[in-house]
Amino acid sequence: MNETADVVVIGAGIHGASTAFHLAARGARVVVLERNVAAGGATGRSSGLVRMHYDLAAESALAHRSFDYFANWSERVGGECGFVRTGFLRIVTSGLEGELRANVADQQRIGIRTSIVSAAEVREIAPGLTTDDFTFAAYEPDSGYADPTSACTSLLAAARAHGATLRQGSAVSAIDVTDGRVAGVRLNGSYIAAPTVVLAAGAWAGPLAATAGAQLDIRAWHHDTGYVTLPASVEPWLPTVIDDINELYFRREGQSLALIGLEDGNRIDDLPEDEARSDPDLVDKIVDRLTRRVPDFANAEFRGAHGGTDGISPDQHPLIGRYGPEGLVLQCGMSGTGFKIAPAVGLAVSELILDGVAHSVDISVFDPGRFDAGRPLSADHPYGNLWR
């Protein structure tokens, strides 16, 4: 069976869903293809942080534009994304206070509500946090977390309401190229002709791009997430926290649990289908590090963990834009931090396709050709590699 579309989006995670939503809302005929189920890959295992603090201003700008969607989801998209405002703290290692202040100043210039707070102010915000190993932190009072699966499926529902088609259990075997331009995609027993293909397939992006003659250095990054019970003494005040000193992040998960992820020990390989836990010492590390920052978590109970897989780029920043044959658009290499920027990236990619250029937010720095040109991205005021 053959059919036609204006745009085929490969991948029904949060990024493919966002782009399909924005394209369909403007009248494009969109088909979204997912090898398994929507939100079944990196999105379903995402930690769902909604914050705007990055050490690269261009990513903060994407997160800032996206925040308006999370905060006003029912009006902007429809349905629910599960956004919970907890406040967000960013704690960096000793010696990086200058970089922290510079990044906060950059974020304030683009309108993000953020500030530098002292350790004493942190104790007022979060009374149970230890603060003896840092002097200042960054604080975003409006930030928090959302439910990645709900966000993804509501975007897809809105896209379908505008006429998009979603096909789950539809693995793409190849992106078809004729005379240097995209002609369509091949599936098992069928073909969809389309002049534009958006590759939003996470850790699968590299092998799929290769079928179109485009070589991407995207590998599979595996990340573990654990869950513990939320002590009654912690529940009233716990914000969302990224703690570089202890190399972890944590947030509440509903009313009774907390979610914890570690920033080190993440396995990187070429196995995109492998979502097994990658760190056998995860539980011991969580107990040790979490209780250093929040001693009351010593009273918590461990409730489980899972592994997830995303695509990671060489500079740990996204690949967004045209690359390879005419008609191929990349939206991949999110490197574990793509959830919170997805609404803005989808909007920008839809503009790139329909208008020839993204005008709502600048995505030019994420040009996939930067590696061919020997220009990998580096942070404006770096804290170091995120996934060490």
N, C-alpha and C positions, 0 to 999 in steps of 0.2 A: 504494500500500500504506500503510495506517494502522496505527499501533500505539500502545501506551501505556507510560508509565514514571512512576515517582514523581518522578524528577529527571532532567533532561537537562543534561549538562555540555558546553558548547561550547568545544572546545580540548583537545587531547591533549598539551599540554606538561606540564612538571613540576607546575604548579599544578592544572590540570584532573585530572591523574593522581592527585595527592595527595587531592583532594576526593573523587574517585570511589572511591579505596581506603577512605577513612574512612567514607563513606556506605555502601558495599556491605558493609563489615565489620559494620555494624549492621543489615543486612537490607534496606536500601532498594533498590528496583529502579532501577538507574542505566543510562543510555545515554550514552556519550561519543562525541561527533561531532567529527571532525577533517577539515578541508578537504583536507589533503595526507596526510602520514604522521606518526605519533607522534614527538614530539621533533624534528620537521623544521623548526621555526621558531626562536624565541629560545632555547629550551632546548638544541637541538643546537648552537647557536653560543655558548652561555654559557661563560664562563671557569671556572665551577665552584668559585669560592672558597667555603670553609666557614670563616667567621670570625664573631665576635660583636660586633665593635667597630663601633658606629654613633654618630653624634652626636645621635640621637634614642633615648631610653631604651626606648620602645615597640617599636622595631625590634630593639634588642638583646635584648629579652625574647622576641620571636618567634624570633630566631636561636638563643638559648640553649635554648629548648624544642625547636627543630629539631635542635640538635646531638646530642641524645641518640639521635635516629633515625640520623643519619649514623654515629655511633660504634658503634651496635649494630644495624646495618641488617638483617643476616640474621635476628636474633631479632625485630625490630620489624615488618619488612616481608616479608623473604624475598628470596632472590636477592642480588645484589651492587650496590653503589653506587660502588665504586672509591675509597672514602675513603682518603686518605693523610695521615697526621699529619706535618706539616713544621715546625710552629710558625708563628706569624704576627706580623709587625711592622707597626705603623702609624706612619709618619713624617709629621709635620705641619709646616707652614711656620713660619718664625720669628715669634714674637709670639703663637702659639696654644698655648703650653705650659699656660696656665691652663685653657683649654678641654679639652685633652687629659687633664689630671689630673682635672678634674671629671667627664668622661665615664667614665674608668676607675673612679672612685669609685662612680658610679651603677651600673656593670656589676658591680663587686664586691658591691654591696649585694643584687643579685638572684642571686648565686651563681656568676657567671662567674669562671673562674680566669684572671685577667689582672693585670698590674702595670705600673707605670712603671719603665723601665730606663734607665740612663744610657748615654751614647755608648760608654763603656768596656765596659759590659756587652753592648751590641750587638756590639762587636768580638769578644767571647767567643762569643756565639751564632752570629754570621756573620762569620768572620774577614776575608772579602774585601770587605765593604761599606765604602765611604767614610763617615766619620762627622764630617767637619770642618764640616758646615753645619747640624748640629742638636746639641742638648744631651741631650734625652731622647726616648724613643719609648715606645709602648705595646706590650706583648708578651703574646701568648696561646700558651702552650706546647702546648696540645692541638689547636689549629686546623690547617687545611691546605687540601686541595681534594678534590673528588670528580669522578666522571665523570657529567655531566648526563644523557647518553643512557641509560646503564645505570640510573641512579636512576629516571628516568622510566619506562622500559620495565618495570622490576621492580615499580614501583607499579601499573602497568596490569595486569601479570600477576597480581598479588595481588588487585586489584579484580575481575578476570575470574574468579579462583578462587572469589570470594565471590558470583559471579552477575552482575556487571556486563557490559555489552555494549560493545565498542569497534567503531566504524565509521570506518575511514579512507577518504579520498577522498570524504567526504560533507560538502560545503559547505552551510552553513545559509544560505538566502536571506532568511529573516525570522523574527523572534520574534513569534508570534501573540498578540494581546491581545484579550480579550473582556470588556466591562463593567468595565474598569479592572484586570483581573488577567490574568496569564499563562495562556494556554490550551495552548500547545505551540510547536513549531517547524516551519517549512516547509523542505523540501529539494526538490531537483529531482525531481519525480514522486512524492514521498511526504510523509507528515505524521506527526509523533510528538506525541501529546497528553500533556501533563505539567503539573502545577500549579506546578512550580518549575523555573526555568532558571538555571544558574550560567554566567555569562559570563566565561570564562577564556581569552579569545582574543587576548591580547597587543595588538599594534598594530591588529588588526581589531576591537577591542572597541567603538570609537566608532561606526563605521558600523553594526554589528549592533545596538547599543543604540538607535540612531536608528529602526530598524524597529519598536521597541517604544514609541516616543515618548519615549525618555529621551535627553537631550542630554548627551554627555560631552565634555569638553575633553581628549581623549587624542590625542596625535599620534605619528607614527612616529619613533623615535629609532634612528639607525643607528650602529653601533660596529664598529670594525675590530680584529682580533686578529692578531698575528704570532707566528711560531715561529722560534727559532734553536737551533742545536746547543748542548749543554751542555758547556762545557769541563771537562776532568778535574779541574782545580784548584778548580772551583766545585761540582761534583756532591756532594761529601760533606756540605756544610753549608747549601746554599741553602734558606732559608725562603720562605714566601709573604709578599710585601711589598706594601703600598700606600704609595707615596712621593709625597706631595703636593708636595714641593719640586720634583721633576722631572716632576710630572704624569703618572705612569704607575704601573702595578702589574705584578708578575711573579711567576711560580711555576715550579717544575719541571713538566714534562710527561713522565711516565714516567722512564726512566733516561737518555735521550739528548737530550732537548729541553727548552727552556724556552718558556713562553707569556708574551707581553707584550701589554698593552693600554695605550692612552693615555687620559688623562682629559680632554683638550681636543680641539677640532676635530670633535666628533661632530655629524653632520648631523641636523637635525630638520625633518620635512616631513609631508606627508599621503600618503605612498606606502608603505603597509605591505608591499606585495609586493616592494619593491626591496631586495635584500640584496647589492648590489654594494658593493665597497669605496668609502668616501666620502672618504678622504684620500689624494691622490696622493703626498704627501710622507711617508707612513707609515714607509717603510723608513729614510729618512734620520733621522727623528725618533727612531725606536727605537734606532738605532745611537748617536746623540748622547746621548740621555738614559740609556739603560741602562748605557753604559760610564762615565758620570759616577758612577753609584752602585756599579757592580760593574766595575772596570777590566778584569778578566780576560775579560769578554765581548768584548773587542776581538779575541780569538782565535776567536770563534764564527763560524758560517756561517748566513746567512739561508736558511730552508727553506720560506717561504711565508706567506700571509696570507689571511684571508677576512673578509667583512662579515657582520653579523647585524643583526636589527631587533627592537626591543621597543616596547611602548607606554609613553609617558612622560606623566605628569600635570603640571599647572602647578606644583605644589610639590615635584615629584620624589619623592613618597611614594605608596604603594599606595592603591587604592580597594578597600575590602573591606566588604561588607555589602549590605543591602537598599537598592534605589533604584528610583524610577520605579514602574511598575505592580506591584501585589501579586504576589509570586512571582518577581520578578527579583532575583537576587543577583549582585553584581559581585565579581570577583576578578581585577583587572587594574590597569594603570597602575604596574607594578612598577619601571619607570624604570631598568632595567638592573641591579637588585640583588636580584631576586626568588628566585633559585635557593636560596640558603642558608636562606630562611625558609619554603619551600614546605611541608615536613611539618607545621609548626605551623599555618600558615594553613589548609591543607586540613582539619586536625582542627577548628579553630575554626569554619570555614564549615559543616562537617557538623553541629556542635552547634547552630549558629544555625538551620539548616534543621530538624533533628529535635527539638531541645529548646526552640527559640524564643530562645535566648541562648547565646553562646559563654562557656563557663565554665573551660576549661583555660588560656586565655590571653586577655588583654584586647585586642580588636580595635576597640573603640569609637572610638579616636582616628582610625582610618582610614575613618570613616563617609564614604561618597561624597557625602553632602549638605553636607559642610563648605564646599564652594566656593559653593553657592547661599546659604549663610548668611554668606558673607564671612569664613570662618575657616580659611584655608589653614594647613597644618601648618608649624611652624618648629622647627628643632632646639633641643634643650635648651641645648647649648653648641656653637654652630655653627662649622664649619670653612669655610663658604662653599658655594656651589652645587657639587654634585658634578661634573656634566657641563657645564663652562663652554664 
